[in-house]
Amino acid sequence: MPRTRRRARKARRTVLCTDALPWLERHTGHDAIVTSIPDMSEVGLKYDEYIAFLRKAARLCLEATKSHGYTVFLQTDRKHNGWLDKSYYIQDEAQKLGVRLLWHKIVLRTDPGKTDLYRPTYSHMLCFSKDAAIGTPFPDVMERGSISYDNAFGVDAVKAVVGHLKKQGVKKIVDVFVGSGTTLAVASIFGLDSIGLDIDEAQCRKARIMTLTS
């Protein structure tokens, strides 16, 4: 008899319209968190308040990930009476928790040689884990690809990191500041389940339906 080909299981996507920080305190043990902590302009906090928020969000993400899991942040610094180095604060929180920095990539926001008045023309992509292996090498500097809005993840950068995590055996991706849903859409392309959180109902509606071609 001819063999019947199994239909591939459709990746499950869940989007919750809720505050990420209390949710992270209640829900832990994730295989992989891939997220971008919102910018100071998005949360409406003063400088010192924002640094406290940034540190707390980073700490909760790191604590909510399994010891053999991966926590990935894609962050763009700001020019604010000097330089607001988000990667420094995130790495400082990781060091306090005893969580290793596995790798640090650079994602180009524009072509080399260009300038931006308010922030650098690159973003940091940082991956942390207590006990996981570094995994298969992939480029240290990459283009971000298309974006759905100004502060969104770039599609090409997300594809690079989600593809890498899949090779390490990750089955589910969590984005606790999901925005319009780029991370979830990319996870679907790779056949991975995903959970996204955002406090903005309009963004949650977009994240539930956003699709990308492979």
Beta strands, then each sheet from edge to edge (+ up, - down):
strand 1: 13-17
strand 2: 30-35
strand 3: 65-75
strand 4: 78-79
strand 5: 83-84
strand 6: 100-108
strand 7: 122-129
strand 8: 141-143
strand 9: 172-175
strand 10: 193-198
sheet 1: 1+ 10+ 9+
sheet 2: 2+ 3+ 7- 6+ 8+
sheet 3: 4+ 5-
end
